[in-house]
């Protein structure tokens, strides 16, 4: 159980150089021990790089352009037109080649919280609108072939034999298996590209940091629209978890950029801990988090709408980006506020580099939460493996101190800004460090 802590408890420097840290929101403890680890190494080492065959239409994995039919029916896609960016909804198989998407939204083939979970525990059913989409899709020969083919693929990956799969001949049974594709609560936001433009080697992937600032804003905006829609289609969802696993060490099944969204019927332990702290001290996110980051010189970047700093007390080296807005949930933010968050998240990814495996995690107030929690995003470098010591003590050993992480990122941010690769922002010593910059708890 988290409790409000004093500054002196949250960072303790020992005589030998060990730095003990406790996260003020979760109570999680981590140590930096000199000599225990080295600075993060790229996931793709130079001697492991392999040349790729450049292709006009990428087909390197199931998320690629040439293999659209290997993912469930598209809920929507974001495309760039002469008039700006546009979201296209519910395309049929024969329409998939008519446009080139920047991002696609599809159901996750293997749900963490399944559609069956919602059906059996809450009597959830597809809305009339979703039923109509499903019926229209399956009434098309191409649509039925696609959807039923995805069902077969899923059954095969679950260990079913060809004979067992072929034995499922009942149309209503196969049709029912498709419910998760049209009204499930676990989704993917998939980038249109696998490799960055002009890539020659397999490590030159299209990552969050390789995007332009505009592309990243559209990526975030498209994700937020999906979050809003999940709440709309399933009234039993209390919280939507948003995360991005980048590269295999971070849990990515495909090293093709994508975010995941999972609807939950509870808040999760970390949000529950944060709520306890917020109830005890409504200004905790300012006093214990952002102000303390300023006092300990951990702030790395800032703009008018958000602030980024190296955070403490995590399993992995972590950068936190907090919205300064009065609005709490991503879909309640104004466009300029979303862009402010996006610019800092994009900059932090770019400064980290696409070779560093990481998780991006979103935190915000659940729909049924009355406590005021600001939208914040954590970028966690997956460069160490928690083992027996961590499991037995719940003390996590980080291979890099928050000082080292700050000193890696700040010079890189200056360089990227000078090169015009990230948005204009205040960096390191330029940051204002105004006390209580977050407006979440103000009327």
C-alpha positions in Angstrom: 0.0 0.0 0.0 1.4 3.4 -1.0 1.7 6.2 1.5 2.8 9.8 1.3 6.6 10.1 1.8 8.9 12.9 2.5 11.6 13.9 0.1 14.4 12.6 2.4 12.9 9.1 2.1 12.6 9.0 -1.6 16.2 9.3 -2.6 19.0 8.2 -0.3 22.6 8.3 -1.4 24.9 5.9 0.4 28.7 6.4 1.0 29.7 3.8 -1.6 27.6 5.5 -4.4 24.6 3.3 -4.1 21.4 5.3 -4.7 18.2 4.0 -3.0 15.0 5.3 -4.6 11.3 4.9 -3.7 8.5 5.9 -6.0 6.2 8.3 -4.2 3.1 7.0 -5.9 3.5 3.2 -5.8 6.0 2.7 -3.0 8.1 0.6 -5.3 11.8 0.6 -4.3 14.8 0.4 -6.7 18.5 0.8 -6.2 21.4 1.9 -8.4 24.5 0.0 -7.4 27.8 1.2 -8.9 29.5 -1.5 -10.9 26.4 -3.8 -10.9 25.5 -2.9 -14.5 26.7 -0.9 -17.4 25.0 1.7 -19.5 22.3 0.3 -21.8 23.5 -1.4 -24.9 21.5 -1.4 -28.2 19.3 -4.4 -28.7 20.7 -4.8 -32.2 24.5 -5.0 -32.0 26.5 -4.1 -35.1 27.8 -7.6 -35.7 24.2 -8.9 -35.7 22.9 -6.5 -38.3 21.7 -8.1 -41.5 21.0 -6.4 -44.9 17.4 -6.4 -46.0 15.9 -6.5 -49.4 14.1 -3.2 -49.9 10.5 -3.7 -51.1 8.0 -1.2 -52.5 5.3 -3.2 -50.7 6.6 -4.5 -47.4 5.9 -8.1 -46.4 8.3 -8.7 -43.6 5.7 -9.7 -41.0 2.0 -10.2 -40.5 1.5 -6.5 -39.7 3.0 -5.4 -43.1 1.2 -3.8 -46.0 1.3 -6.9 -48.3 -0.2 -9.0 -45.5 -3.3 -7.1 -44.4 -5.4 -10.2 -44.5 -3.3 -11.8 -41.8 -4.9 -9.5 -39.2 -8.6 -9.3 -38.3 -11.0 -6.9 -40.1 -10.0 -3.3 -39.8 -12.0 -1.2 -37.4 -10.4 1.9 -38.9 -7.3 3.4 -40.6 -5.7 6.8 -40.7 -4.7 8.1 -44.1 -3.2 11.3 -45.3 -5.1 13.1 -48.0 -4.7 16.4 -49.9 -7.1 17.9 -47.4 -5.2 16.6 -44.3 -5.6 13.5 -42.2 -8.7 11.4 -42.4 -10.0 8.3 -40.5 -11.6 5.6 -42.7 -13.9 3.1 -40.9 -14.6 -0.5 -41.5 -13.1 -1.2 -44.9 -14.0 -4.4 -46.8 -11.2 -6.6 -48.1 -11.4 -5.3 -51.6 -11.0 -1.7 -50.3 -7.7 -2.3 -48.4 -5.5 -1.5 -51.3 -7.3 1.7 -52.3 -5.4 3.8 -49.7 -2.0 3.6 -47.9 -2.6 3.9 -44.1 -0.3 5.6 -41.7 -1.9 3.5 -38.9 -4.4 0.8 -38.8 -6.7 -0.3 -35.9 -7.6 -4.0 -35.6 -8.6 -6.5 -32.9 -5.8 -8.4 -31.2 -6.0 -12.1 -32.3 -5.1 -13.2 -28.8 -7.0 -11.1 -26.2 -5.7 -10.6 -22.7 -9.3 -9.9 -21.5 -11.4 -11.9 -23.9 -14.8 -11.2 -25.5 -16.0 -14.4 -23.8 -14.9 -12.9 -20.5 -17.2 -9.9 -21.0 -20.0 -12.1 -22.3 -20.0 -14.7 -19.5 -19.4 -12.2 -16.6 -21.4 -9.2 -17.7 -23.8 -10.5 -20.4 -22.1 -8.3 -22.9 -23.4 -8.5 -26.5 -22.4 -6.6 -29.6 -24.4 -3.4 -30.1 -26.8 -3.3 -33.1 -24.3 -1.2 -34.9 -21.5 -3.7 -34.5 -23.8 -6.6 -35.3 -24.7 -4.8 -38.6 -21.0 -4.4 -39.4 -20.3 -8.0 -38.7 -23.3 -9.2 -40.8 -22.3 -7.0 -43.7 -18.7 -8.2 -43.5 -19.6 -11.9 -43.4 -22.3 -11.6 -46.0 -19.5 -10.7 -48.5 -17.7 -13.8 -49.9 -14.3 -12.0 -49.5 -15.2 -10.8 -46.0 -16.3 -14.3 -44.9 -13.2 -15.9 -46.4 -11.0 -13.4 -44.6 -12.7 -13.6 -41.2 -13.1 -17.4 -41.2 -9.5 -17.7 -42.3 -8.4 -15.6 -39.3 -10.4 -18.0 -37.1 -8.6 -21.0 -38.6 -5.3 -19.3 -38.0 -6.1 -18.6 -34.4 -7.3 -22.2 -33.8 -4.1 -23.6 -35.4 -1.9 -21.4 -33.2 -3.9 -22.6 -30.2 -2.8 -26.2 -31.1 -5.8 -27.5 -32.9 -5.1 -30.0 -35.6 -6.2 -29.5 -39.3 -8.8 -32.3 -38.7 -10.2 -30.5 -35.6 -10.4 -27.2 -37.5 -12.1 -28.8 -40.5 -14.7 -30.4 -38.2 -16.1 -27.0 -37.3 -18.6 -26.8 -40.1 -21.5 -25.1 -38.3 -21.8 -21.5 -39.7 -23.3 -20.0 -36.5 -20.4 -21.4 -34.4 -17.8 -19.9 -36.8 -19.7 -16.7 -36.9 -19.8 -16.5 -33.1 -16.0 -16.9 -33.1 -15.7 -13.7 -35.1 -17.4 -11.6 -32.4 -14.0 -10.6 -31.0 -12.9 -9.2 -34.3 -15.8 -6.7 -34.4 -16.6 -5.9 -30.8 -13.7 -7.1 -28.6 -11.9 -5.0 -26.0 -8.3 -5.7 -26.9 -7.0 -3.8 -30.0 -3.9 -3.0 -31.9 -2.8 0.3 -33.4 -0.4 -0.8 -36.1 2.0 1.5 -38.0 1.9 1.5 -41.7 5.6 0.9 -42.1 7.9 -1.9 -40.9 11.2 -0.2 -41.7 12.0 3.5 -41.9 12.3 5.0 -45.3 15.5 4.1 -47.1 16.4 1.3 -44.6 19.2 -1.1 -45.7 19.7 -3.2 -42.6 17.3 -5.1 -40.3 17.9 -2.8 -37.3 16.6 0.3 -39.2 13.0 -0.2 -38.0 10.3 2.4 -38.1 10.0 3.4 -34.5 8.3 6.1 -32.5 11.5 8.2 -32.5 11.9 7.7 -36.3 8.6 9.4 -37.0 8.2 13.1 -37.8 6.6 15.1 -35.0 3.4 15.3 -37.0 3.3 11.6 -37.6 3.7 10.9 -33.9 0.9 13.4 -33.1 -1.4 11.6 -35.5 -0.4 8.2 -34.0 -1.3 9.5 -30.6 -4.5 11.2 -31.8 -5.6 8.0 -33.5 -4.9 5.9 -30.4 -6.9 8.3 -28.3 -9.9 8.0 -30.6 -9.7 4.2 -30.2 -9.7 4.6 -26.4 -12.8 6.8 -26.6 -14.5 4.2 -28.8 -13.7 1.3 -26.6 -15.6 3.0 -23.7 -18.5 3.6 -26.1 -18.9 0.1 -27.4 -18.6 -1.7 -24.0 -20.3 0.0 -21.1 -18.7 -2.4 -18.6 -15.2 -1.2 -19.3 -13.9 0.9 -16.4 -10.4 1.6 -17.6 -8.5 1.2 -20.9 -4.8 0.2 -20.5 -2.7 1.7 -23.3 0.9 0.4 -23.8 3.6 -0.1 -26.4 6.1 -2.9 -26.3 9.1 -2.0 -28.5 11.4 -4.9 -29.5 11.4 -8.4 -28.3 13.0 -7.8 -24.8 10.0 -5.5 -24.1 7.5 -8.3 -25.0 6.8 -7.5 -28.7 5.7 -10.5 -30.7 6.5 -8.6 -33.9 9.2 -5.9 -34.2 6.8 -3.8 -36.2 5.6 -0.7 -34.3 2.2 -1.0 -32.6 0.3 0.1 -29.5 -2.1 -2.1 -27.6 -5.3 -1.1 -25.9 -7.0 -3.4 -23.4 -10.4 -2.7 -21.7 -10.6 -3.7 -18.0 -13.3 -4.0 -15.4 -11.0 -2.8 -12.7 -8.3 -0.1 -12.3 -5.2 -2.1 -11.6 -2.8 -2.0 -8.7 -0.7 1.0 -9.7 -3.7 3.2 -10.4 -5.3 2.1 -7.1 -2.1 3.1 -5.3 -2.0 6.4 -7.0 -5.6 7.1 -6.1 -4.7 6.5 -2.4 -1.9 9.0 -2.5 -4.1 11.5 -4.4 -6.8 11.2 -1.8 -4.4 11.8 1.0 -2.8 14.7 -0.8 -4.7 16.1 -3.8 -1.6 18.0 -4.9 0.7 15.0 -4.6 1.5 14.9 -8.4 2.9 18.3 -8.1 4.5 18.2 -4.6 5.9 14.6 -4.6 6.5 14.0 -8.3 7.1 17.0 -10.5 8.3 19.5 -7.9 10.6 16.9 -6.5 11.9 16.1 -9.9 12.7 19.8 -10.3 14.4 20.0 -6.9 16.6 17.0 -7.7 17.5 18.3 -11.2 15.8 15.4 -13.1 13.7 17.5 -15.5 14.9 16.9 -19.1 12.3 18.8 -21.3 9.3 21.0 -21.1 6.8 22.8 -23.2 3.6 24.8 -22.4 1.5 21.7 -22.1 3.7 18.9 -20.6 6.9 18.2 -18.7 9.3 15.3 -19.0 11.8 14.1 -16.3 13.7 11.0 -15.2 11.5 9.2 -12.7 12.6 7.1 -9.7 11.5 3.8 -8.1 10.8 1.7 -11.1 11.9 -1.8 -12.2 13.7 -0.3 -15.2 15.3 3.1 -16.0 12.3 5.3 -16.6 11.3 8.7 -18.2 8.0 10.2 -17.2 6.0 12.7 -19.3 3.1 14.5 -17.5 0.3 16.6 -19.0 0.0 20.1 -17.4 -3.7 20.2 -18.4 -6.7 20.6 -16.1 -8.3 17.9 -18.2 -7.6 14.4 -16.8 -8.2 11.8 -19.5 -6.5 11.8 -23.0 -9.8 12.0 -24.8 -10.7 15.1 -22.7 -7.6 17.0 -23.8 -7.7 19.8 -26.3 -5.8 19.2 -29.6 -2.9 21.5 -28.6 -2.6 19.7 -25.2 -2.4 16.3 -27.0 0.2 17.7 -29.3 2.2 19.0 -26.4 2.2 15.6 -24.8 3.0 14.0 -28.2 6.0 16.3 -28.8 7.7 15.3 -25.5 7.0 11.6 -25.9 8.3 11.7 -29.4 11.4 13.6 -28.3 12.1 11.1 -25.5 11.8 8.1 -27.9 14.0 9.9 -30.4 16.7 10.6 -27.8 16.6 7.1 -26.5 17.1 5.7 -30.0 15.2 3.0 -31.7 17.8 0.3 -30.7 16.8 0.5 -27.1 14.0 -1.8 -26.1 11.3 -0.1 -24.1 7.7 -0.1 -22.9 5.5 3.0 -23.2 2.7 3.0 -20.6 -0.2 5.4 -20.3 -1.8 6.3 -16.9 -4.9 8.4 -16.5 -8.1 8.6 -14.4 -10.5 5.7 -15.0 -13.9 6.6 -16.2 -15.6 5.9 -12.8 -12.8 7.6 -10.7 -13.7 10.8 -9.0 -10.2 11.5 -7.8 -8.1 13.8 -10.0 -5.2 12.1 -11.7 -3.2 13.8 -14.4 -2.6 12.0 -17.7 1.0 10.7 -17.6 3.1 8.4 -19.8 6.1 6.3 -18.7 8.9 5.2 -21.1 10.7 2.3 -19.5 14.0 1.1 -20.9 14.0 -2.7 -20.9 17.8 -3.1 -20.5 17.9 -5.2 -17.3 16.3 -8.4 -16.2 14.8 -8.6 -12.7 15.8 -11.9 -11.2 15.8 -13.8 -7.9 17.0 -10.9 -5.7 14.3 -8.6 -7.0 11.6 -11.3 -6.6 12.6 -12.1 -3.0 13.0 -8.5 -1.8 10.8 -6.4 -4.1 13.9 -4.1 -4.5 14.8 -3.7 -8.1 18.4 -3.1 -9.3 18.8 -0.6 -12.1 21.9 -0.7 -14.2 21.9 3.1 -14.8 21.3 5.9 -12.3 18.8 8.6 -12.8 21.8 11.0 -13.1 23.4 8.9 -15.9 20.0 8.6 -17.7 19.5 12.4 -17.6 23.0 13.0 -18.8 22.5 10.7 -21.7 19.2 12.2 -22.8 19.7 15.9 -22.4 22.6 16.3 -24.9 20.8 14.1 -27.3 17.7 16.3 -27.1 19.7 19.4 -27.8 21.3 17.7 -30.9 17.9 16.5 -32.2 16.4 20.0 -31.8 19.3 21.6 -33.6 18.8 19.0 -36.4 15.1 19.9 -36.6 14.1 16.3 -35.8 12.0 17.1 -32.8 9.6 19.9 -31.9 10.9 23.1 -30.4 10.9 22.8 -26.6 12.8 23.8 -23.5 15.5 21.3 -22.7 17.4 20.6 -19.4 18.8 23.9 -18.0 16.3 25.9 -20.2 13.3 24.5 -18.3 11.5 27.0 -16.1 10.9 24.6 -13.2 7.8 26.6 -12.1 6.5 25.1 -8.8 3.2 23.2 -9.2 3.1 23.2 -13.0 0.3 20.6 -13.2 -3.2 22.1 -13.4 -5.1 18.8 -12.9 -6.4 19.7 -9.4 -7.6 23.2 -10.2 -11.2 24.1 -11.1 
